[in-house]
Amino acid sequence: MKYQIIRLIVFIFFLNQSISAQESNLEIFQNLMNKEWKAEGKWGNGTVFKQEIIFKYDLNNTLVIARSKGFTNQEQTEYGWRNHGIRKFDTKSKTLRFWEFDIFGGVTEGKIIIDGKNILYQYQYGESLVTDMWEYVDDNTYNFKVGSYENKTWKQIYLETQFKAVSM
């Protein structure tokens, strides 16, 4: 009986340590919480970019959920909930990963790189490796860039704008 109690205590201890480790790996997202982030700009081809994002923790802070509004049709005449994203620390690879599901039935997945207070999302888009960077300016502003990024250098930029926070 004592052996089973000790095993249970050890199991709970390690479970708690595992959850704490996952929480600390998602700490980079803390500044994004409890704010609505808005950005507008133009893609390199001239089409309009407009997005609103809300971030929240879920499942005992082991996931970050991102809900995004944007254009919901190709003609860019309808605007509403467009994406549902998940950010998670992958304990096997010891990396941050993301999945972004869109209203068109697509899913984008890739890795997250932390560079100081900057958050970089890297993913395959067709034959290209694309990076979205949230570059920290202050607690309510991030420069946002999408493009080809290698060795900490932008090779090509497809979109450049700013996300500004609005308190919720």
C-alpha positions as CSV (number, residue, x, y, z in Angstrom):
1,M,0.0,0.0,0.0
2,K,2.8,2.4,0.9
3,Y,4.6,1.6,-2.4
4,Q,1.4,2.5,-4.4
5,I,1.1,5.8,-2.5
6,I,4.7,6.7,-3.1
7,R,4.3,5.9,-6.8
8,L,1.2,8.1,-7.0
9,I,3.0,11.0,-5.3
10,V,6.0,10.6,-7.7
11,F,3.6,10.5,-10.7
12,I,1.8,13.6,-9.6
13,F,5.1,15.4,-9.0
14,F,6.4,14.6,-12.5
15,L,3.1,15.4,-14.1
16,N,3.1,18.8,-12.4
17,Q,6.7,19.4,-13.6
18,S,5.8,18.5,-17.2
19,I,2.9,20.9,-17.2
20,S,5.0,23.7,-15.7
21,A,7.7,23.1,-18.3
22,Q,5.1,23.5,-21.1
23,E,3.7,26.6,-19.5
24,S,7.2,28.3,-19.3
25,N,7.8,27.4,-23.0
26,L,4.7,29.3,-24.0
27,E,5.7,32.3,-21.9
28,I,6.6,34.3,-25.0
29,F,2.9,34.6,-25.8
30,Q,2.0,36.2,-22.4
31,N,2.2,39.8,-23.8
32,L,-0.3,38.9,-26.5
33,M,-3.0,37.8,-24.0
34,N,-6.1,39.8,-23.0
35,K,-5.7,42.1,-26.0
36,E,-7.2,42.2,-29.4
37,W,-4.5,42.7,-32.1
38,K,-5.3,44.5,-35.3
39,A,-3.4,45.1,-38.5
40,E,-4.0,46.4,-42.0
41,G,-1.7,46.6,-44.9
42,K,-1.1,45.5,-48.5
43,W,0.5,42.4,-49.9
44,G,3.3,42.8,-52.4
45,N,0.8,42.1,-55.2
46,G,-1.5,44.9,-54.0
47,T,-4.2,42.9,-52.3
48,V,-5.5,44.1,-49.0
49,F,-4.4,42.5,-45.7
50,K,-6.7,43.0,-42.7
51,Q,-6.6,40.9,-39.6
52,E,-7.8,40.9,-36.0
53,I,-6.4,38.2,-33.6
54,I,-7.3,37.2,-30.0
55,F,-4.9,34.9,-28.1
56,K,-5.8,32.8,-25.1
57,Y,-4.3,29.9,-23.1
58,D,-6.2,26.6,-22.9
59,L,-5.9,23.2,-21.3
60,N,-4.1,24.4,-18.1
61,N,-1.9,26.7,-20.1
62,T,-0.4,23.9,-22.3
63,L,-1.8,25.4,-25.5
64,V,-2.2,28.9,-27.0
65,I,-5.3,29.4,-29.1
66,A,-5.4,32.1,-31.7
67,R,-8.7,33.1,-33.3
68,S,-8.4,35.4,-36.3
69,K,-10.8,37.5,-38.3
70,G,-10.0,38.3,-41.9
71,F,-11.4,38.1,-45.3
72,T,-13.5,35.0,-45.7
73,N,-13.8,34.9,-49.5
74,Q,-11.3,35.2,-52.4
75,E,-12.9,38.5,-53.6
76,Q,-12.2,40.1,-50.2
77,T,-15.7,41.4,-49.8
78,E,-16.7,39.3,-46.7
79,Y,-15.0,39.7,-43.4
80,G,-15.3,37.4,-40.3
81,W,-13.8,34.5,-38.4
82,R,-11.2,33.1,-40.8
83,N,-8.6,31.1,-38.8
84,H,-8.3,29.0,-35.7
85,G,-4.7,28.4,-34.6
86,I,-2.9,26.3,-32.0
87,R,0.5,26.8,-30.5
88,K,2.1,24.1,-28.4
89,F,5.4,23.0,-27.0
90,D,6.3,19.6,-28.5
91,T,7.9,17.6,-25.7
92,K,9.4,15.0,-28.2
93,S,11.3,17.5,-30.4
94,K,11.6,20.1,-27.6
95,T,10.3,22.8,-30.0
96,L,7.4,25.1,-30.3
97,R,5.0,24.1,-33.1
98,F,1.9,25.7,-34.6
99,W,-1.2,24.6,-36.6
100,E,-3.4,27.2,-38.3
101,F,-6.8,26.0,-39.7
102,D,-8.6,28.3,-42.1
103,I,-12.1,28.7,-43.3
104,F,-11.2,27.4,-46.8
105,G,-10.4,24.0,-45.4
106,G,-6.6,24.4,-45.3
107,V,-4.1,23.9,-42.5
108,T,-0.7,25.5,-42.2
109,E,1.7,23.9,-39.8
110,G,5.3,24.7,-38.8
111,K,7.7,25.6,-36.1
112,I,8.0,28.7,-33.9
113,I,11.4,30.3,-33.3
114,I,11.9,32.7,-30.4
115,D,14.5,35.5,-30.9
116,G,14.5,37.7,-27.8
117,K,10.9,39.1,-27.7
118,N,10.3,38.3,-31.4
119,I,8.2,35.4,-32.5
120,L,8.9,33.8,-35.9
121,Y,6.6,31.2,-37.5
122,Q,8.2,29.2,-40.3
123,Y,6.3,26.9,-42.6
124,Q,6.3,25.4,-46.1
125,Y,4.1,27.2,-48.6
126,G,4.3,25.3,-51.9
127,E,7.9,25.1,-52.7
128,S,8.9,28.1,-50.5
129,L,9.9,28.3,-46.9
130,V,7.9,31.3,-45.5
131,T,8.4,33.2,-42.3
132,D,5.9,35.4,-40.4
133,M,7.6,37.5,-37.9
134,W,6.1,39.3,-34.9
135,E,8.9,41.8,-34.1
136,Y,8.4,43.3,-30.7
137,V,8.3,47.1,-30.6
138,D,6.5,47.6,-27.2
139,D,3.9,45.9,-25.2
140,N,1.1,47.1,-27.5
141,T,2.9,47.0,-30.9
142,Y,4.6,44.4,-33.0
143,N,6.0,44.9,-36.5
144,F,4.7,42.1,-38.7
145,K,6.5,40.8,-41.7
146,V,5.9,37.9,-44.0
147,G,8.5,36.7,-46.4
148,S,11.6,34.7,-47.1
149,Y,13.9,34.8,-44.1
150,E,17.2,33.0,-43.9
151,N,20.1,33.4,-41.5
152,K,18.4,36.3,-39.7
153,T,18.1,38.2,-43.0
154,W,15.1,39.0,-45.1
155,K,15.6,37.8,-48.7
156,Q,12.2,39.0,-49.8
157,I,9.3,40.6,-48.0
158,Y,5.7,39.9,-49.2
159,L,3.9,42.0,-46.5
160,E,5.0,44.5,-43.9
161,T,2.7,46.2,-41.4
162,Q,2.1,46.5,-37.7
163,F,-0.2,44.8,-35.2
164,K,-1.5,47.2,-32.6
165,A,-3.2,46.0,-29.4
166,V,-6.6,47.1,-28.2
167,S,-7.5,46.2,-24.7
168,M,-10.4,43.8,-24.3
